[in-house]
Amino acid sequence: MKEHFSFDQRLGIHLPELTVEWDQYSKQTQQEILFYWEQVRGSIPDRIAELEKIINQKQAQLSNESDFPRSCILNSEIAELASIINDLWIWYRANQTISAKAHH
């Protein structure tokens, strides 16, 4: 099924990469794609938890950091991780309708 997905390095998950219109896939392929997506989608909360743990570590470092340039770097890293979490939640929620099709 990975031929219909590509790994997104930034998000750390596989995302759908469909090369033709959905209706052009056979029903069997559609079901396989949806099943695989459900597995990926189910891993998103765990991925978010991993990133939140890293954010908490960086925030702890930031609270003890007296070097301004290093504080700026930590703030930037925290902001990027928060952005990744936001994008993961968008994928998780936006594809609930797609996932619902798998159950019909």
Backbone as a chain_set.jsonl record, in Angstrom:
{"seq": "MKEHFSFDQRLGIHLPELTVEWDQYSKQTQQEILFYWEQVRGSIPDRIAELEKIINQKQAQLSNESDFPRSCILNSEIAELASIINDLWIWYRANQTISAKAHH", "coords": {"N": [[0.811, -1.2, 0.0], [2.097, 1.118, 0.337], [2.759, 2.364, -2.018], [0.838, 4.179, -2.553], [1.193, 6.126, -0.788], [3.329, 8.566, 0.745], [6.235, 9.189, 2.656], [6.262, 11.743, 4.958], [8.715, 13.696, 5.967], [8.865, 15.848, 7.751], [6.468, 15.714, 9.258], [6.573, 13.117, 10.101], [5.055, 10.924, 9.402], [3.277, 8.733, 7.102], [1.709, 10.064, 4.257], [-1.252, 10.321, 2.233], [-0.806, 9.859, -1.243], [-2.175, 10.11, -3.918], [-2.416, 9.157, -7.259], [-4.293, 9.191, -9.223], [-7.78, 10.01, -9.84], [-10.03, 9.358, -7.139], [-12.26, 7.677, -7.719], [-11.309, 6.222, -9.824], [-9.795, 4.21, -8.864], [-9.913, 0.746, -8.1], [-12.54, -0.86, -6.214], [-11.464, -2.614, -4.371], [-8.807, -1.677, -4.141], [-9.361, 0.867, -3.165], [-10.425, 0.196, -0.639], [-8.152, -0.97, 0.512], [-6.399, 1.219, 0.567], [-7.826, 2.925, 2.281], [-7.839, 1.344, 4.591], [-5.1, 1.229, 5.177], [-4.654, 3.962, 5.577], [-6.186, 4.356, 7.884], [-4.622, 3.021, 9.742], [-2.319, 4.632, 9.732], [-3.464, 7.066, 10.483], [-4.353, 6.391, 13.017], [-1.97, 6.353, 14.353], [-1.263, 8.96, 14.682], [-2.033, 10.446, 17.108], [-0.169, 9.333, 18.913], [2.239, 10.161, 17.771], [1.955, 12.908, 18.091], [2.022, 13.046, 20.886], [4.684, 12.283, 21.325], [6.011, 14.497, 20.231], [5.038, 16.519, 21.891], [6.258, 15.815, 24.266], [8.917, 16.381, 23.653], [8.684, 19.138, 23.296], [8.05, 19.889, 25.926], [10.456, 19.244, 27.188], [12.179, 21.046, 25.934], [11.014, 23.437, 26.76], [11.55, 23.305, 29.473], [14.321, 23.497, 29.38], [14.473, 26.049, 28.342], [13.43, 27.599, 30.412], [15.506, 27.642, 32.171], [17.502, 28.852, 30.825], [19.939, 31.269, 30.292], [21.302, 32.466, 28.294], [20.735, 34.592, 25.724], [20.752, 34.273, 22.781], [20.66, 31.449, 22.623], [18.211, 31.025, 23.888], [16.513, 32.1, 21.982], [16.859, 30.279, 19.904], [15.824, 27.947, 21.102], [13.158, 28.797, 21.471], [12.395, 29.061, 18.793], [12.623, 26.387, 17.931], [10.679, 25.191, 19.537], [8.406, 26.491, 18.547], [8.373, 25.475, 15.918], [7.94, 22.742, 16.402], [5.406, 22.915, 17.569], [3.986, 23.818, 15.373], [4.171, 21.586, 13.719], [2.681, 19.776, 15.231], [0.188, 21.026, 15.058], [-0.306, 20.74, 12.279], [-0.42, 17.944, 12.137], [-2.733, 17.443, 13.648], [-4.58, 18.635, 11.947], [-4.454, 16.891, 9.714], [-5.356, 14.594, 11.003], [-7.993, 15.26, 11.767], [-9.177, 16.269, 9.391], [-9.343, 14.105, 7.767], [-11.238, 12.433, 8.826], [-13.641, 12.113, 7.555], [-12.893, 10.738, 5.286], [-11.987, 8.414, 6.481], [-14.346, 7.509, 7.509], [-15.606, 6.515, 5.266], [-14.393, 4.073, 4.951], [-15.732, 2.43, 6.606], [-18.129, 1.956, 5.507]], "CA": [[0.0, 0.0, 0.0], [2.942, 2.304, 0.429], [2.872, 3.059, -3.303], [-0.181, 5.234, -2.558], [1.54, 7.014, 0.313], [4.732, 8.975, 0.8], [6.618, 9.564, 4.013], [6.512, 13.162, 5.163], [9.802, 13.781, 6.936], [8.551, 16.855, 8.762], [5.402, 15.231, 10.135], [6.947, 11.813, 10.642], [4.039, 9.921, 9.058], [2.981, 8.578, 5.678], [0.533, 10.804, 3.806], [-1.765, 9.828, 0.948], [-0.289, 10.452, -2.473], [-2.968, 9.421, -4.938], [-1.988, 9.609, -8.585], [-5.481, 9.305, -10.082], [-8.999, 10.321, -9.105], [-10.44, 8.296, -6.221], [-13.19, 6.745, -8.375], [-10.596, 5.416, -10.814], [-9.233, 3.047, -8.177], [-10.876, -0.333, -7.892], [-13.096, -0.889, -4.859], [-10.492, -3.329, -3.548], [-7.701, -0.753, -3.869], [-9.893, 1.902, -2.271], [-10.501, -0.371, 0.71], [-6.78, -1.145, 1.006], [-5.895, 2.556, 0.866], [-8.516, 3.393, 3.475], [-7.361, 0.554, 5.723], [-3.753, 1.692, 5.501], [-4.77, 5.301, 6.139], [-6.67, 4.221, 9.254], [-3.468, 2.661, 10.566], [-1.497, 5.843, 9.852], [-4.248, 8.035, 11.245], [-4.351, 5.938, 14.398], [-0.657, 6.621, 14.959], [-1.057, 10.404, 14.814], [-1.993, 10.9, 18.505], [1.109, 8.923, 19.516], [3.26, 11.05, 17.223], [1.759, 14.194, 18.762], [2.503, 12.888, 22.262], [6.147, 12.317, 21.256], [6.429, 15.877, 19.991], [4.729, 17.285, 23.096], [7.299, 15.495, 25.241], [10.096, 17.151, 23.249], [8.385, 20.545, 23.612], [8.179, 20.057, 27.376], [11.884, 19.237, 27.507], [12.752, 22.311, 25.463], [10.507, 24.5, 27.637], [12.309, 23.206, 30.72], [15.637, 24.074, 29.081], [14.277, 27.486, 28.144], [13.207, 28.275, 31.696], [16.795, 27.737, 32.861], [18.493, 29.386, 29.883], [20.24, 32.697, 30.471], [21.924, 32.94, 27.06], [19.648, 35.056, 24.861], [20.716, 33.596, 21.478], [20.207, 30.057, 22.825], [16.772, 31.125, 24.172], [15.85, 32.318, 20.694], [16.892, 28.996, 19.191], [14.855, 27.063, 21.751], [11.82, 29.298, 21.118], [12.158, 28.711, 17.395], [12.416, 24.939, 17.866], [9.364, 24.934, 20.14], [7.397, 26.965, 17.592], [8.323, 24.527, 14.8], [7.283, 21.529, 16.893], [3.986, 23.243, 17.724], [3.443, 23.87, 14.017], [4.038, 20.197, 13.263], [1.528, 19.218, 15.945], [-1.01, 21.606, 14.439], [-0.516, 20.085, 10.979], [-0.841, 16.565, 12.39], [-4.147, 17.474, 14.034], [-5.36, 18.926, 10.733], [-4.563, 15.629, 8.972], [-6.159, 13.664, 11.788], [-9.404, 15.662, 11.728], [-9.661, 16.467, 8.02], [-9.546, 12.819, 7.114], [-12.263, 11.627, 9.487], [-14.661, 11.775, 6.559], [-12.316, 9.681, 4.456], [-11.963, 7.212, 7.292], [-15.726, 7.023, 7.646], [-15.912, 5.743, 4.057], [-13.869, 2.724, 5.116], [-16.666, 1.646, 7.412], [-19.389, 1.779, 4.749]], "C": [[0.853, 1.262, 0.0], [3.127, 3.017, -0.905], [1.845, 4.19, -3.415], [0.055, 6.251, -1.438], [3.002, 7.41, 0.186], [5.023, 9.444, 2.222], [6.929, 11.047, 4.067], [7.518, 13.291, 6.306], [9.465, 14.733, 8.078], [7.518, 16.337, 9.755], [5.727, 13.883, 10.766], [5.915, 10.73, 10.41], [3.932, 9.792, 7.539], [1.696, 9.338, 5.364], [0.067, 10.247, 2.476], [-1.147, 10.59, -0.221], [-0.958, 9.706, -3.633], [-2.661, 10.024, -6.299], [-3.138, 9.746, -9.571], [-6.671, 9.672, -9.21], [-9.445, 9.103, -8.303], [-11.306, 7.239, -6.914], [-12.516, 5.871, -9.428], [-9.894, 4.218, -10.179], [-10.318, 1.985, -8.042], [-11.384, -0.271, -6.457], [-12.125, -1.568, -3.903], [-9.332, -2.409, -3.158], [-8.156, 0.365, -2.94], [-9.935, 1.407, -0.833], [-9.111, -0.542, 1.318], [-6.164, 0.201, 1.388], [-6.528, 3.068, 2.158], [-8.057, 2.646, 4.726], [-5.978, 1.022, 6.154], [-3.807, 3.078, 6.137], [-5.262, 5.239, 7.58], [-5.535, 3.858, 10.2], [-2.574, 3.88, 10.796], [-2.197, 6.851, 10.749], [-4.257, 7.669, 12.727], [-3.035, 6.203, 15.113], [-0.419, 8.107, 15.23], [-1.082, 10.87, 16.274], [-0.699, 10.5, 19.225], [2.245, 9.82, 19.046], [3.17, 12.419, 17.896], [2.286, 14.132, 20.194], [4.031, 12.912, 22.309], [6.652, 13.757, 21.117], [6.156, 16.757, 21.207], [5.773, 17.037, 24.185], [8.572, 16.291, 24.931], [9.892, 18.634, 23.563], [8.56, 20.785, 25.107], [9.638, 20.082, 27.804], [12.534, 20.562, 27.112], [12.262, 23.486, 26.311], [11.236, 24.491, 28.978], [13.707, 23.795, 30.526], [15.53, 25.596, 28.988], [14.117, 28.21, 29.475], [14.5, 28.443, 32.486], [17.887, 28.39, 32.005], [18.694, 30.878, 30.104], [20.887, 33.304, 29.224], [20.83, 33.297, 26.054], [19.635, 34.379, 23.489], [20.228, 32.141, 21.591], [18.706, 30.036, 23.133], [15.979, 31.307, 22.883], [15.787, 31.031, 19.886], [15.858, 28.04, 19.78], [13.423, 27.485, 21.429], [11.446, 28.92, 19.693], [11.867, 27.219, 17.245], [11.05, 24.564, 18.441], [8.252, 25.342, 19.18], [7.257, 25.995, 16.417], [7.628, 23.234, 15.219], [5.782, 21.757, 17.068], [3.295, 23.307, 16.361], [3.23, 22.465, 13.454], [2.83, 19.548, 13.932], [0.232, 19.738, 15.344], [-1.322, 20.92, 13.11], [-0.972, 18.637, 11.147], [-2.318, 16.522, 12.792], [-5.042, 17.771, 12.827], [-5.535, 17.65, 9.919], [-5.469, 14.65, 9.7], [-7.649, 13.979, 11.662], [-9.958, 15.749, 10.311], [-9.991, 15.149, 7.35], [-10.501, 11.912, 7.857], [-13.338, 11.222, 8.489], [-14.17, 10.685, 5.632], [-12.349, 8.368, 5.212], [-13.355, 6.642, 7.462], [-16.144, 6.195, 6.442], [-15.447, 4.294, 4.187], [-14.842, 1.833, 5.845], [-17.987, 1.432, 6.698], [-19.265, 0.689, 3.725]], "O": [[0.363, 2.35, -0.307], [3.601, 4.153, -0.934], [1.971, 5.059, -4.278], [-0.78, 7.119, -1.182], [3.809, 6.689, -0.401], [4.165, 10.018, 2.894], [7.761, 11.546, 3.309], [7.198, 13.026, 7.465], [9.753, 14.444, 9.24], [7.681, 16.505, 10.964], [5.218, 13.551, 11.837], [5.888, 9.73, 11.126], [4.432, 10.635, 6.793], [0.721, 9.264, 6.111], [0.871, 9.761, 1.68], [-0.993, 11.81, -0.178], [-0.379, 8.801, -4.234], [-2.65, 11.243, -6.467], [-2.98, 10.347, -10.634], [-6.579, 9.647, -7.982], [-9.263, 7.963, -8.731], [-11.103, 6.041, -6.715], [-13.097, 4.882, -9.875], [-9.451, 3.312, -10.885], [-11.497, 2.302, -7.887], [-10.731, 0.304, -5.587], [-11.979, -1.146, -2.756], [-8.926, -2.365, -1.997], [-7.423, 0.764, -2.035], [-9.527, 2.118, 0.085], [-8.916, -0.287, 2.506], [-5.488, 0.31, 2.411], [-5.83, 3.587, 3.029], [-7.904, 3.244, 5.791], [-5.712, 1.192, 7.344], [-3.103, 3.349, 7.109], [-4.791, 6.008, 8.418], [-5.491, 4.337, 11.334], [-2.127, 4.128, 11.916], [-1.593, 7.416, 11.66], [-4.179, 8.546, 13.587], [-2.994, 6.27, 16.342], [0.526, 8.466, 15.933], [-0.204, 11.643, 16.656], [-0.195, 11.254, 20.057], [3.113, 10.194, 19.834], [4.192, 13.019, 18.23], [2.929, 15.074, 20.658], [4.613, 13.493, 23.225], [7.592, 14.171, 21.795], [6.95, 17.643, 21.522], [6.124, 17.947, 24.935], [9.223, 16.809, 25.838], [10.808, 19.306, 24.035], [9.158, 21.784, 25.508], [10.015, 20.855, 28.684], [13.334, 21.124, 27.861], [13.016, 24.428, 26.553], [11.506, 25.547, 29.551], [14.216, 24.502, 31.396], [16.385, 26.326, 29.489], [14.621, 29.321, 29.641], [14.58, 29.293, 33.373], [19.045, 28.467, 32.413], [17.736, 31.652, 30.102], [21.005, 34.525, 29.117], [20.093, 32.428, 25.588], [18.568, 33.937, 23.061], [19.47, 31.67, 20.743], [18.001, 29.129, 22.69], [14.902, 30.734, 22.719], [14.771, 30.734, 19.257], [15.106, 27.4, 19.045], [12.572, 26.642, 21.146], [10.317, 28.509, 19.423], [10.958, 26.836, 16.508], [10.35, 23.715, 17.888], [7.268, 24.619, 19.02], [6.143, 25.724, 15.969], [6.817, 22.693, 14.467], [4.979, 20.88, 16.747], [2.144, 22.89, 16.225], [2.227, 22.197, 12.793], [2.05, 18.853, 13.28], [-0.714, 18.977, 15.144], [-2.47, 20.562, 12.847], [-1.813, 18.157, 10.387], [-3.065, 15.661, 12.326], [-6.135, 17.216, 12.707], [-6.644, 17.35, 9.477], [-6.264, 13.952, 9.07], [-8.467, 13.079, 11.473], [-11.093, 15.342, 10.063], [-10.836, 15.097, 6.455], [-10.573, 10.722, 7.55], [-13.882, 10.12, 8.565], [-14.936, 9.807, 5.234], [-12.698, 7.33, 4.651], [-13.527, 5.426, 7.549], [-16.948, 5.273, 6.575], [-16.042, 3.392, 3.596], [-14.786, 0.61, 5.716], [-18.881, 0.782, 7.241], [-20.221, 0.407, 3.004]]}, "num_chains": 1, "name": "protein.A"}
